[in-house]
Amino acid sequence: MKEGGRQRLWRVVKLMLVDAFIIVVCAYAALLTKFAPNIDKEELLALNRYLPAIVLVYIVSFSFFRMYRVIWRYSDALALIRQCLAVVVGFGMTFVANIIMEHAINSRPLSGNFLIILCSFIITGIGAFRLCLKMFKRETGETGFIPELRRVMIVGAGDAGSHIIEMFSLSREGMGQVVCLVDDDPAKQGLIVNNVKVSGTSEDIPALAEKHYVTDIIIAIPTLSEERSAQLSEICLKTGCFVRTLDKIKTLESE
């Protein structure tokens, strides 16, 4: 697995572990809210029995809504709405599964009111965590960097990409800074183009965008087919960055 792939995988695993922890905390908080001070042993045993399945259901729902592909530093209100929708879908799945288990096995089910309280707690807990993550990433990040100018990734280490880097470096209007290059040509990996290193391929775009605090991505490959251009645009848009294609580059100097 490439370095970019390992970074993405580790990032997803960390988010899943934190989400699982939040769900567990919310579950016991919901139990206290619903049944305290009369929590008996059977209620606690029922929660302990179903808790791993509850965590799994919510994590699967988050994955289905692609919440682990979002770079929260660049997220907007729509991403938080999707997160809430993912929690509601997770609640629906646990509610239906609870009814099925109630009739399938002879064991005490979870209270429907408890599941509703749990859903509201998870929405609050996960939403608060994502909001704090967004604020922390935007303001500090791991290196204390606070973005001021546009930080640009160029997709395509050819003549067009080289020209764009030169255009940025000669700009006197604070256009921004080109921080990394991406190209799918294996022969270009690690090369330096106008003092900017080719740091990976199109597969590494999400990881590189997060690593270098990229705000803008420019696809500078004039020979791309429409199908491949659409594929690259989709990859770039998922980072949350502002994406430009070659035919829009001419507008940079006038902005």
C-alpha positions as CSV (number, residue, x, y, z in Angstrom):
1,M,0.0,0.0,0.0
2,K,1.3,3.5,-0.9
3,E,2.1,6.0,1.8
4,G,-0.9,8.1,0.8
5,G,-3.2,5.1,1.1
6,R,-1.8,4.2,4.5
7,Q,-2.3,7.8,5.7
8,R,-6.0,7.7,4.5
9,L,-6.6,4.3,6.1
10,W,-5.1,5.4,9.5
11,R,-7.1,8.6,9.4
12,V,-10.3,6.6,8.8
13,V,-9.4,4.2,11.6
14,K,-8.8,7.0,14.1
15,L,-12.1,8.6,13.2
16,M,-14.0,5.3,13.6
17,L,-12.4,4.6,17.0
18,V,-13.3,8.0,18.2
19,D,-16.9,7.7,16.9
20,A,-17.2,4.2,18.6
21,F,-16.0,5.7,21.9
22,I,-18.5,8.6,21.6
23,I,-21.3,6.1,20.8
24,V,-20.4,4.0,23.9
25,V,-20.4,7.0,26.2
26,C,-23.7,8.2,24.7
27,A,-25.2,4.8,25.3
28,Y,-24.5,4.7,29.0
29,A,-25.5,8.4,29.3
30,A,-28.8,7.5,27.7
31,L,-29.2,4.6,30.0
32,L,-28.8,6.9,33.0
33,T,-31.1,9.5,31.6
34,K,-33.9,7.0,30.8
35,F,-33.7,4.7,33.9
36,A,-31.9,6.4,36.7
37,P,-32.0,6.0,39.6
38,N,-33.8,2.7,39.0
39,I,-31.3,0.9,36.8
40,D,-31.6,-2.8,37.4
41,K,-29.1,-5.5,36.4
42,E,-31.2,-6.7,33.5
43,E,-31.3,-3.3,31.9
44,L,-27.5,-3.0,32.1
45,L,-27.0,-6.5,30.8
46,A,-29.3,-5.8,27.9
47,L,-27.3,-2.7,26.9
48,N,-24.0,-4.6,27.3
49,R,-25.4,-7.4,25.1
50,Y,-26.5,-5.1,22.3
51,L,-23.9,-2.4,22.5
52,P,-21.3,-3.9,20.1
53,A,-24.0,-4.3,17.5
54,I,-25.3,-0.7,18.0
55,V,-21.8,0.7,17.5
56,L,-21.3,-1.4,14.4
57,V,-24.6,-0.3,12.9
58,Y,-23.8,3.4,13.4
59,I,-20.3,3.1,12.0
60,V,-21.7,1.3,9.0
61,S,-24.3,4.1,8.5
62,F,-21.5,6.8,8.8
63,S,-19.5,4.9,6.2
64,F,-22.5,4.6,3.9
65,F,-23.0,8.3,4.0
66,R,-19.2,8.7,3.2
67,M,-18.6,10.7,6.4
68,Y,-15.1,9.3,6.7
69,R,-14.2,10.8,3.3
70,V,-14.9,14.3,4.4
71,I,-12.0,16.6,5.3
72,W,-13.6,18.3,8.2
73,R,-11.3,21.3,8.0
74,Y,-13.1,22.3,4.8
75,S,-16.6,20.9,5.6
76,D,-19.7,23.0,5.5
77,A,-23.2,22.9,7.0
78,L,-24.2,20.3,4.4
79,A,-21.7,17.8,5.8
80,L,-23.1,18.2,9.3
81,I,-26.6,17.7,8.0
82,R,-25.4,14.5,6.3
83,Q,-23.9,13.4,9.6
84,C,-27.2,14.0,11.4
85,L,-29.0,12.0,8.6
86,A,-26.5,9.2,9.0
87,V,-27.3,9.1,12.8
88,V,-31.0,9.0,12.1
89,V,-30.6,6.1,9.6
90,G,-28.5,4.3,12.2
91,F,-31.3,4.8,14.7
92,G,-33.8,3.4,12.3
93,M,-31.6,0.3,11.7
94,T,-31.1,-0.3,15.5
95,F,-34.8,0.2,16.1
96,V,-35.8,-2.4,13.5
97,A,-33.1,-4.8,14.6
98,N,-34.3,-4.4,18.2
99,I,-37.8,-5.4,17.2
100,I,-36.5,-8.4,15.2
101,M,-34.3,-9.6,18.1
102,E,-37.2,-9.2,20.5
103,H,-39.3,-11.8,18.6
104,A,-36.3,-14.0,17.5
105,I,-34.8,-14.7,20.9
106,N,-36.0,-14.9,24.4
107,S,-34.1,-12.0,25.8
108,R,-34.9,-8.5,27.1
109,P,-35.0,-5.9,24.3
110,L,-33.9,-2.4,24.6
111,S,-36.5,0.3,25.3
112,G,-37.7,2.3,22.2
113,N,-37.5,5.5,24.3
114,F,-33.9,4.6,25.2
115,L,-33.0,4.3,21.5
116,I,-34.5,7.7,20.8
117,I,-32.5,9.3,23.6
118,L,-29.4,7.5,22.4
119,C,-30.0,8.9,18.9
120,S,-30.3,12.4,20.2
121,F,-27.2,12.0,22.3
122,I,-25.2,10.7,19.4
123,I,-26.3,13.5,17.1
124,T,-25.1,16.0,19.7
125,G,-21.9,14.1,20.6
126,I,-20.8,13.3,17.0
127,G,-21.8,16.8,15.8
128,A,-19.9,18.5,18.6
129,F,-16.8,16.4,17.9
130,R,-16.9,17.1,14.1
131,L,-17.4,20.8,14.8
132,C,-14.4,20.9,17.2
133,L,-12.3,18.9,14.7
134,K,-13.2,21.4,12.0
135,M,-12.3,24.4,14.1
136,F,-9.1,22.8,15.4
137,K,-7.9,21.7,11.9
138,R,-8.7,25.1,10.4
139,E,-7.0,27.1,13.1
140,T,-4.0,25.1,14.1
141,G,-3.6,21.7,12.4
142,E,-0.7,19.4,13.6
143,T,2.0,22.0,12.8
144,G,0.2,25.1,14.1
145,F,-0.3,26.4,10.5
146,I,-3.0,29.0,10.0
147,P,-3.9,29.4,6.3
148,E,-3.9,32.9,5.0
149,L,-3.1,32.7,1.3
150,R,-4.5,30.1,-1.1
151,R,-2.4,26.9,-1.0
152,V,-2.6,25.3,-4.4
153,M,-2.2,21.7,-5.6
154,I,-1.5,21.2,-9.4
155,V,-2.7,18.0,-11.0
156,G,-0.4,17.5,-14.0
157,A,3.4,18.0,-14.0
158,G,3.7,18.9,-17.6
159,D,4.2,22.2,-19.5
160,A,0.8,23.5,-18.3
161,G,1.5,22.7,-14.7
162,S,5.0,24.3,-14.9
163,H,3.5,27.4,-16.5
164,I,1.0,27.8,-13.7
165,I,3.6,27.4,-11.0
166,E,5.7,30.1,-12.7
167,M,2.6,32.3,-12.9
168,F,1.9,32.0,-9.2
169,S,5.6,32.6,-8.3
170,L,5.7,35.8,-10.3
171,S,2.4,37.1,-9.1
172,R,2.5,40.4,-7.2
173,E,-1.1,40.2,-6.1
174,G,-0.9,37.4,-3.5
175,M,-2.5,34.7,-5.7
176,G,-1.3,32.0,-3.3
177,Q,1.4,29.4,-3.2
178,V,1.7,26.1,-5.1
179,V,2.6,23.6,-2.4
180,C,2.5,20.2,-4.3
181,L,2.3,18.6,-7.7
182,V,0.4,15.4,-8.6
183,D,0.9,13.3,-11.7
184,D,0.1,9.7,-12.7
185,D,3.2,9.2,-14.7
186,P,5.5,6.9,-12.6
187,A,8.6,8.5,-14.2
188,K,7.7,11.9,-12.8
189,Q,7.4,10.8,-9.2
190,G,9.8,12.7,-6.9
191,L,10.9,15.1,-9.6
192,I,11.0,18.8,-9.0
193,V,9.2,21.2,-11.3
194,N,9.9,24.9,-10.8
195,N,10.9,24.1,-7.1
196,V,7.7,22.1,-6.5
197,K,8.0,18.4,-5.9
198,V,5.8,15.8,-7.6
199,S,4.5,14.2,-4.4
200,G,2.2,11.5,-5.7
201,T,-0.5,10.3,-8.1
202,S,-4.2,11.1,-8.4
203,E,-4.9,8.4,-5.8
204,D,-2.9,10.5,-3.2
205,I,-4.9,13.7,-3.8
206,P,-7.1,13.5,-0.6
207,A,-4.1,12.7,1.6
208,L,-1.9,15.3,0.1
209,A,-4.7,17.9,0.3
210,E,-4.9,17.3,4.0
211,K,-1.2,17.1,4.6
212,H,-0.4,20.3,2.8
213,Y,-3.5,22.3,3.9
214,V,-4.5,22.7,0.3
215,T,-7.3,25.2,-0.4
216,D,-7.3,25.1,-4.2
217,I,-6.7,22.4,-6.8
218,I,-6.0,23.1,-10.4
219,I,-6.3,20.3,-13.0
220,A,-3.7,21.3,-15.6
221,I,-3.8,18.4,-18.1
222,P,-5.1,19.8,-21.5
223,T,-5.0,16.3,-23.1
224,L,-7.4,14.7,-20.7
225,S,-10.5,12.9,-22.1
226,E,-13.8,14.1,-20.8
227,E,-14.3,10.9,-18.9
228,R,-10.9,11.1,-17.1
229,S,-11.4,14.8,-16.5
230,A,-14.7,14.0,-14.8
231,Q,-13.1,11.3,-12.7
232,L,-10.3,13.6,-11.5
233,S,-12.8,16.4,-10.8
234,E,-14.8,14.1,-8.6
235,I,-11.7,13.0,-6.6
236,C,-10.7,16.7,-6.1
237,L,-14.1,17.9,-5.2
238,K,-14.3,15.3,-2.4
239,T,-11.5,17.0,-0.6
240,G,-13.6,20.1,-0.1
241,C,-11.1,22.3,-2.0
242,F,-12.0,24.8,-4.7
243,V,-11.3,23.0,-8.0
244,R,-10.4,24.6,-11.3
245,T,-9.7,23.0,-14.7
246,L,-7.3,24.2,-17.4
247,D,-9.9,26.3,-19.3
248,K,-10.5,28.4,-16.1
249,I,-6.9,29.1,-15.4
250,K,-6.8,32.2,-17.5
251,T,-9.2,33.9,-15.0
252,L,-6.6,33.6,-12.2
253,E,-4.6,36.6,-13.2
254,S,-7.7,38.8,-13.2
255,E,-8.9,37.8,-9.7
